[in-house]
Amino acid sequence: GGTWFENIYPGVRCDIPALVYQSTFASNNKWTEEFARGAEIRNYWQNLARKYDVYRFLKAGRRVEKLEWDDAGSLWHVTVRDVKSSEISHETADFVVKAIGRFNAWRLPQIPGIEDYQGLVRHTSNWDANFEAADKNVAVIGNGASGIQVVPELQKVARHVDHYARSKTWIASSFGGDERTTSPKALDPEIFRSQEALLEARKKVEGKYWRRFHSQIRGSEANNQLREDIIQLMTKRLQRKPELIENLLPDFSPNCRRLTPGPGYLEALCAENVDYIQTPIKRFTARGLETVDGKVREVDAVFCATGANTDLVPPFPILSRGLDLQEAWKPSGKFGFPYTYLGLATPGFPNLLFIGTAHLNGASGTLPHGVEIQITYYANLLRNASSQHIKAMEPLPEAANDFLAYSDAFFATTVLTDNCSSWANGGRPGGRVHGLWPGSAAHCTLVRREPRWEDWKYEYHAKSGNRFAYFGNGWTEREQDPEADMTAYLKLEEDNDLRYIHEEWCDL
């Protein structure tokens, strides 16, 4: 929900259908549009947190400043700052799950003279809700997802829009064949008439997102067809300014970086009050921007759609055994990229788990499902650690290295290793791909369904180090509880599914 909490710029919405962009276990029957606005998505996740009483576990207004592993105590020491009072506190944890998101550290471009500019300058992720664009001259720098969304909104009301975009980009229709329109598209109210109707509608839409991975493969018929389809779409939408097409079409393949559906964007570029500028910016002036050709364009406001951190480097030190993950993951560090085992953990950093970091999911399926699969994996790990009295666990280096070798070999067959800058390669063209899973989302789900326990190194609480010390006295607590049902495995024959017989952990 952080994305939808921070981003409030005009036109902010998800480019994935609302029916898909939600949890698998709680379908919303109140979506108002096919592609939901940011505020509606934020409200959905906040309401879900309230429904399941998640807020009782949260400590809001706290910023983690450092994590440090204590080998002697097998604990993480967490340094926390209160964002209001700046008071520092210290906590400990047996396990830490880093789930701070991917692109939550926006940054203004490092353009000379920015401090001299006398107008309004904001990053799109730090939008000024009080700004009125009507009858003003404005500039938008960048043509990533937020830039593509905000330009058509500003074009409708501003006197003039200067759109600075150095990078060429593919402007798609949609990801799953769901045609995007320039105006909001309401959902058919019939799908909300019953839970069964909603489930049927959701499965119909979501199923398409699991079938689109083949277009990631370099030289595939699917990718070639995708290229032709996008060129045809972009040419059609640029009919009023056909000369722009050559300035927009990239040299790299579609899907080298995430496609961006942009309803209204290309049409806005054709409007009389929009200038599409690819000449590099030299500097800010007091009243506008100067490009390297010496031309100065004066504007009342500059909005920077220049992205956020894409390297996945932690924003605070994470220290263990003489190594700082914040430094080690930097291009100049020991690893030089987010080095992990299956995108879940890093050797040498016990009891530290990641959500939404490297190799989050395949380039198909859905983000909520991918996150849920990770959480389920960790629940399995934590149950195992608790029941078997494991005090520390970390992936074996040889397992992480084998995964890395597999990943490099796989990504070499995909368009992700074309010469483009993307969050998949940390913004480094030709860099190692680590932002996506090396395979489809279904492949990722299958691999993460059950932990490979042999890929982990364990330390036990028992002083003897005996891995079976947790056997205790040979009894279980459950059988000594006279109220416990010791035969929960017995069910009516028609309620049994032989695929799941004795597989449930919660009835032990």
Solvent accessible surface area in square Angstrom, and as a share of the most:
residue,aa,sasa,rsa
1,G,63,0.60
2,G,48,0.46
3,T,76,0.44
4,W,23,0.08
5,F,134,0.56
6,E,70,0.31
7,N,21,0.11
8,I,83,0.42
9,Y,12,0.04
10,P,48,0.30
11,G,17,0.16
12,V,18,0.10
13,R,33,0.12
14,C,7,0.04
15,D,14,0.07
16,I,21,0.11
17,P,2,0.01
18,A,2,0.01
19,L,7,0.03
20,V,1,0.01
21,Y,34,0.13
22,Q,0,0.00
23,S,1,0.01
24,T,62,0.36
25,F,124,0.52
26,A,14,0.11
27,S,43,0.28
28,N,26,0.13
29,N,68,0.35
30,K,157,0.67
31,W,7,0.03
32,T,85,0.49
33,E,22,0.10
34,E,29,0.13
35,F,10,0.04
36,A,0,0.00
37,R,103,0.38
38,G,1,0.01
39,A,51,0.40
40,E,34,0.15
41,I,2,0.01
42,R,63,0.23
43,N,65,0.33
44,Y,17,0.06
45,W,69,0.24
46,Q,53,0.23
47,N,84,0.43
48,L,19,0.09
49,A,19,0.15
50,R,138,0.51
51,K,141,0.60
52,Y,111,0.42
53,D,72,0.37
54,V,62,0.35
55,Y,92,0.35
56,R,163,0.59
57,F,137,0.57
58,L,98,0.49
59,K,132,0.56
60,A,85,0.66
61,G,36,0.35
62,R,120,0.44
63,R,122,0.45
64,V,52,0.30
65,E,50,0.22
66,K,70,0.30
67,L,4,0.02
68,E,69,0.31
69,W,16,0.06
70,D,43,0.22
71,D,71,0.37
72,A,100,0.78
73,G,38,0.37
74,S,7,0.05
75,L,52,0.26
76,W,0,0.00
77,H,81,0.36
78,V,17,0.10
79,T,22,0.13
80,V,10,0.06
81,R,65,0.24
82,D,33,0.17
83,V,72,0.41
84,K,189,0.80
85,S,72,0.47
86,S,62,0.40
87,E,118,0.53
88,I,68,0.34
89,S,47,0.30
90,H,138,0.62
91,E,71,0.32
92,T,78,0.46
93,A,30,0.23
94,D,89,0.46
95,F,40,0.17
96,V,21,0.12
97,V,62,0.36
98,K,13,0.05
99,A,59,0.46
100,I,63,0.32
101,G,43,0.41
102,R,28,0.10
103,F,90,0.37
104,N,65,0.33
105,A,48,0.37
106,W,93,0.33
107,R,135,0.49
108,L,66,0.33
109,P,26,0.16
110,Q,186,0.82
111,I,22,0.11
112,P,88,0.55
113,G,14,0.14
114,I,39,0.20
115,E,139,0.62
116,D,85,0.44
117,Y,17,0.06
118,Q,144,0.64
119,G,31,0.30
120,L,45,0.23
121,V,37,0.21
122,R,66,0.24
123,H,6,0.03
124,T,0,0.00
125,S,23,0.15
126,N,56,0.29
127,W,24,0.08
128,D,28,0.15
129,A,79,0.61
130,N,135,0.69
131,F,32,0.13
132,E,119,0.53
133,A,10,0.08
134,A,53,0.41
135,D,100,0.52
136,K,66,0.28
137,N,42,0.22
138,V,0,0.00
139,A,0,0.00
140,V,0,0.00
141,I,16,0.08
142,G,15,0.14
143,N,15,0.08
144,G,38,0.36
145,A,51,0.40
146,S,21,0.14
147,G,0,0.00
148,I,2,0.01
149,Q,30,0.13
150,V,0,0.00
151,V,0,0.00
152,P,12,0.08
153,E,55,0.24
154,L,3,0.02
155,Q,42,0.19
156,K,130,0.55
157,V,80,0.46
158,A,7,0.06
159,R,138,0.50
160,H,46,0.21
161,V,0,0.00
162,D,7,0.03
163,H,0,0.00
164,Y,7,0.03
165,A,3,0.02
166,R,197,0.72
167,S,52,0.34
168,K,73,0.31
169,T,11,0.06
170,W,9,0.03
171,I,0,0.00
172,A,2,0.02
173,S,27,0.18
174,S,16,0.11
175,F,28,0.12
176,G,11,0.11
177,G,68,0.66
178,D,14,0.07
179,E,87,0.39
180,R,15,0.06
181,T,64,0.37
182,T,89,0.52
183,S,69,0.44
184,P,73,0.46
185,K,94,0.40
186,A,80,0.62
187,L,28,0.14
188,D,79,0.41
189,P,104,0.66
190,E,99,0.44
191,I,26,0.13
192,F,52,0.22
193,R,165,0.60
194,S,43,0.28
195,Q,118,0.53
196,E,127,0.57
197,A,8,0.06
198,L,2,0.01
199,L,105,0.52
200,E,123,0.55
201,A,16,0.13
202,R,15,0.05
203,K,132,0.56
204,K,160,0.68
205,V,27,0.16
206,E,22,0.10
207,G,32,0.30
208,K,84,0.35
209,Y,2,0.01
210,W,68,0.24
211,R,187,0.68
212,R,62,0.23
213,F,37,0.16
214,H,103,0.46
215,S,15,0.10
216,Q,10,0.05
217,I,56,0.28
218,R,98,0.36
219,G,59,0.56
220,S,25,0.16
221,E,152,0.68
222,A,24,0.18
223,N,3,0.02
224,N,74,0.38
225,Q,90,0.40
226,L,41,0.20
227,R,74,0.27
228,E,105,0.47
229,D,67,0.35
230,I,6,0.03
231,I,56,0.29
232,Q,131,0.58
233,L,32,0.16
234,M,0,0.00
235,T,68,0.40
236,K,137,0.58
237,R,39,0.14
238,L,1,0.00
239,Q,130,0.58
240,R,163,0.60
241,K,46,0.19
242,P,82,0.51
243,E,111,0.50
244,L,15,0.07
245,I,25,0.13
246,E,122,0.55
247,N,57,0.29
248,L,0,0.00
249,L,31,0.16
250,P,8,0.05
251,D,137,0.71
252,F,27,0.11
253,S,15,0.10
254,P,0,0.00
255,N,17,0.09
256,C,0,0.00
257,R,55,0.20
258,R,99,0.36
259,L,11,0.05
260,T,15,0.09
261,P,3,0.02
262,G,2,0.02
263,P,24,0.15
264,G,8,0.08
265,Y,0,0.00
266,L,0,0.00
267,E,65,0.29
268,A,3,0.02
269,L,1,0.00
270,C,3,0.02
271,A,10,0.07
272,E,147,0.66
273,N,32,0.16
274,V,0,0.00
275,D,62,0.32
276,Y,32,0.12
277,I,10,0.05
278,Q,52,0.23
279,T,44,0.26
280,P,64,0.40
281,I,35,0.18
282,K,104,0.44
283,R,100,0.36
284,F,2,0.01
285,T,19,0.11
286,A,41,0.31
287,R,150,0.55
288,G,0,0.00
289,L,0,0.00
290,E,18,0.08
291,T,0,0.00
292,V,89,0.51
293,D,93,0.48
294,G,46,0.44
295,K,111,0.47
296,V,70,0.40
297,R,40,0.15
298,E,99,0.44
299,V,13,0.08
300,D,66,0.34
301,A,0,0.00
302,V,0,0.00
303,F,0,0.00
304,C,0,0.00
305,A,5,0.04
306,T,45,0.26
307,G,38,0.37
308,A,11,0.09
309,N,27,0.14
310,T,34,0.20
311,D,48,0.25
312,L,12,0.06
313,V,17,0.10
314,P,2,0.01
315,P,89,0.56
316,F,18,0.08
317,P,42,0.27
318,I,0,0.00
319,L,50,0.25
320,S,3,0.02
321,R,113,0.41
322,G,90,0.86
323,L,44,0.22
324,D,25,0.13
325,L,0,0.00
326,Q,33,0.15
327,E,86,0.39
328,A,3,0.02
329,W,2,0.01
330,K,68,0.29
331,P,75,0.47
332,S,108,0.70
333,G,25,0.24
334,K,149,0.63
335,F,44,0.18
336,G,14,0.14
337,F,22,0.09
338,P,1,0.01
339,Y,20,0.07
340,T,5,0.03
341,Y,4,0.01
342,L,16,0.08
343,G,0,0.00
344,L,0,0.00
345,A,1,0.01
346,T,0,0.00
347,P,14,0.09
348,G,22,0.21
349,F,1,0.01
350,P,1,0.01
351,N,2,0.01
352,L,1,0.00
353,L,2,0.01
354,F,0,0.00
355,I,27,0.14
356,G,9,0.09
357,T,4,0.02
358,A,0,0.00
359,H,8,0.03
360,L,13,0.06
361,N,11,0.06
362,G,5,0.05
363,A,16,0.12
364,S,5,0.03
365,G,4,0.04
366,T,9,0.05
367,L,81,0.40
368,P,12,0.08
369,H,35,0.16
370,G,3,0.03
371,V,38,0.22
372,E,38,0.17
373,I,23,0.12
374,Q,0,0.00
375,I,86,0.44
376,T,82,0.48
377,Y,4,0.02
378,Y,7,0.03
379,A,37,0.29
380,N,32,0.16
381,L,0,0.00
382,L,68,0.34
383,R,74,0.27
384,N,22,0.11
385,A,6,0.05
386,S,83,0.54
387,S,68,0.44
388,Q,52,0.23
389,H,93,0.41
390,I,7,0.04
391,K,59,0.25
392,A,4,0.03
393,M,3,0.01
394,E,13,0.06
395,P,0,0.00
396,L,44,0.22
397,P,68,0.43
398,E,104,0.47
399,A,14,0.11
400,A,0,0.00
401,N,75,0.38
402,D,99,0.51
403,F,19,0.08
404,L,36,0.18
405,A,65,0.50
406,Y,103,0.39
407,S,1,0.01
408,D,51,0.27
409,A,67,0.52
410,F,41,0.17
411,F,4,0.02
412,A,59,0.46
413,T,70,0.41
414,T,1,0.00
415,V,1,0.00
416,L,9,0.04
417,T,50,0.29
418,D,25,0.13
419,N,120,0.62
420,C,4,0.03
421,S,45,0.29
422,S,9,0.06
423,W,58,0.20
424,A,3,0.03
425,N,3,0.01
426,G,11,0.11
427,G,31,0.30
428,R,112,0.41
429,P,74,0.47
430,G,62,0.60
431,G,17,0.17
432,R,97,0.36
433,V,6,0.04
434,H,9,0.04
435,G,0,0.00
436,L,24,0.12
437,W,6,0.02
438,P,0,0.00
439,G,4,0.04
440,S,24,0.16
441,A,0,0.00
442,A,56,0.43
443,H,66,0.30
444,C,3,0.02
445,T,15,0.09
446,L,137,0.68
447,V,52,0.30
448,R,2,0.01
449,R,139,0.51
450,E,112,0.50
451,P,9,0.06
452,R,125,0.46
453,W,83,0.29
454,E,111,0.50
455,D,13,0.07
456,W,9,0.03
457,K,101,0.43
458,Y,56,0.21
459,E,60,0.27
460,Y,41,0.15
461,H,114,0.51
462,A,29,0.23
463,K,213,0.90
464,S,93,0.60
465,G,46,0.44
466,N,80,0.41
467,R,147,0.54
468,F,111,0.46
469,A,45,0.35
470,Y,66,0.25
471,F,122,0.51
472,G,67,0.64
473,N,121,0.62
474,G,71,0.68
475,W,154,0.54
476,T,77,0.45
477,E,155,0.70
478,R,74,0.27
479,E,79,0.35
480,Q,109,0.49
481,D,66,0.34
482,P,126,0.79
483,E,154,0.69
484,A,26,0.21
485,D,79,0.41
486,M,98,0.44
487,T,62,0.36
488,A,32,0.25
489,Y,108,0.41
490,L,121,0.60
491,K,104,0.44
492,L,118,0.59
493,E,150,0.67
494,E,137,0.61
495,D,89,0.46
496,N,54,0.28
497,D,53,0.28
498,L,155,0.77
499,R,175,0.64
500,Y,125,0.47
501,I,64,0.32
502,H,144,0.64
503,E,123,0.55
504,E,81,0.36
505,W,146,0.51
506,C,86,0.51
507,D,38,0.20
508,L,159,0.79
